[in-house]
């Protein structure tokens, strides 16, 4: 079982490459990682596998398209004002403990 939805990321990659025109396109993957992920061995195994899958995908896709991945926590700690409203909405939904 894979935790990274490679098919979905490839679909988005194709769309970015096809429609980027003269602009630089970057595939950004934002994922949820609970604050308490390492308190339970089962979750730790899942997130370690997910991390491996992200690293493997990144090596492969970067040949064709820049790839950036970050957790929701990293995303909503971004201080860029143009994303503040979106960040606040995402934070309200995903900033929780298990």
Secondary structure, DSSP 4 states (H G I P E B T S, - for coil): --SS-HHHHHHHHHHHHHH-TTS--EEEEEE---TTGGGSHHHHHHHHHHHHHHHHHHHHHTTTSEEEEEEHHHHHT---GGGHHHHHHHHHHH----
